[in-house]
Amino acid sequence: MKPNILFLMTDQMRGDCLGIAGHPDVKTPYLDTLAARGHYFPHAYTACPSCIAARSVLWTGKSPAHTGRVGYKDGVSWDYDNTLAEILGKAGYTTQCVGKMHVHPLRNRLGFENVLLHDGYLGYYRRSQTPYYEHQAVADDYFYWLKTELGSDADITDTGLECNSWVARPWPYEEKYHPTNWVTSNAIDFLRKRDRSKPFFLTASYVRPHPPFDAPACYFDLYRDRALTPPPVGEWVVPYASDYAGRSYDGADGIADPELLRQAQIGYYACITHLDHQIGRLLQALGQDGQMENTIILFASDHGELLGDHHTFRKTRPYQGSIRIPLIFSAPESLLPKRGIRHTAVVGLEDILPTLAEWAGAPLPSDLDGHSLLPLLKGSEALVRPYLHGEHSGGDLGNQFIVTETDKFCWYMESGAEEYFDLASDPQECRNRISDPACQERILQLRSWLIAELKGREEGYTDGTRLIPGRPQQAVLNH
């Protein structure tokens, strides 16, 4: 029988927030174990760092320019010819997703045979004009279950935390009611009731550590008394201009109050360790089911979280906290003879579909932008790509970037401002070397790659020879 595939998906988890990544504070013993027994990609990136656009890249294997989603916009229907779940289903897999999809319409299965849905708090689907059966309180399986268990007034907002906020506090109910536990419980239940004559593709798609930062209290306790490492603030960063800057509970301009910043770190790390332990619970159930020796396990996130880096919060910006993601492949020795491997290749979410499809023996669509990583996993060190192009539209934060193994070039579409970071010597991006004479030849190379990527785009960001700022930005392209 073909190998099973277990895809462990998170939302808004930074690529550096793993013990295996050398993080000084956060603890992830189960994820570190997967990396130690598998292959770890420290240069993994999202090509469009917000939920919807990133997931469109993941499920289609295409770049943002070809999915048409280059920013954040709710309510746009998903209609793609080939998705990962559909491809694996045609290859004979039972396909199940538990947790976050963030597609439209809300119950679009995107090729999965079945979806048990929990998307987190989505204001777009809670509007008063939303039809009853499309309202999140009814259409989202977790919210419907929570209200059935705890009463019609129960909600994750009972903590007072907002779904994009850096404010943190522990979960107020029993741990079993937390959405992270709910995803794990239902993923385990799928193992019980699945069709055992077929291989499975199970996606356990967790919302956390995306805000709200509301892990159970015991996980807050793990970090409350630690001397946490403060976030980096580059020498290029403009200080807060007023007493009001950095005060908005969900603002993108960071967290000015040092104590509130520390509480946000505690809450974020608590959510990650809670997630890690629940992944451990799922892995134990997989072992008890006798499937560990025939299962490929993949762990990834859709994008990162800035968490105070350079006086910023949330995502969409081109900095490492936002665009770098964790990526781990783990499997038994019969499927992955070499284990404990750390790769230097620049890879992205678009590479997941071709990798898993090839591993499953499924035919690959001809219009993919991603590359199969299976040759790397089986021992080849062939170049995947020289760089990854990423972007995110949206006003003065709208940006394009080119990132390589060693450096990064950023361009802001509205202002035309540019940044260059030597990641090899400055991984925390503390020095913007865009004006450094020693870097100009390299910057010219990266800028030329970006111009080539944007040539012919409908926004008119380039005429083929130069970058043109001030053009109207779009979250969704016309195609």
LINBELNOR-V237012 format. One line per field, one symbol per residue. ss: DSSP state (H for helix, E for strand, C for the rest). Layout:
ss->???
//
This chain:
ss->CCCEEEEEEEECCCCCCCCCCCCCCCCCHHHHHHHHCEEEECCEECCCCCHHHHHHHHHHCCCHHHHCECCCCCCCCCCCCCCHHHHHHHCCCEEEEEECCCCCCCCCCCCCCEEEECCCCCHHHHCCCCCHHHCHHHHCHHHHHHHHHHCCCCCHHHHCCCCCCCCECCCCCCHHHCHHHHHHHHHHHHHHHCCCCCCEEEEEEEEEECCCECCCHHHHHHHHCCCCCCCCCCCCCCCCCCCCCCCCCCCCCCCCCHHHHHHHHHHHHHHHHHHHHHHHHHHHHHHHCCCHHHEEEEEEECCCCCCCHHHCCCCCCCCHHHHECCEEEECCCCCCCCCCEEECCCEECHHHHHHHHHHCCCCCCCCCCCCCCHHHHCCCCCCCCCCEEEEECCHHHCEEEEECCCEEEEEECCCCCEEEEECCCCCCCCCCCCCCHHHHHHHHHHHHHHHHHHCCCCCCCECCCCECCCCCCCCECCC
//
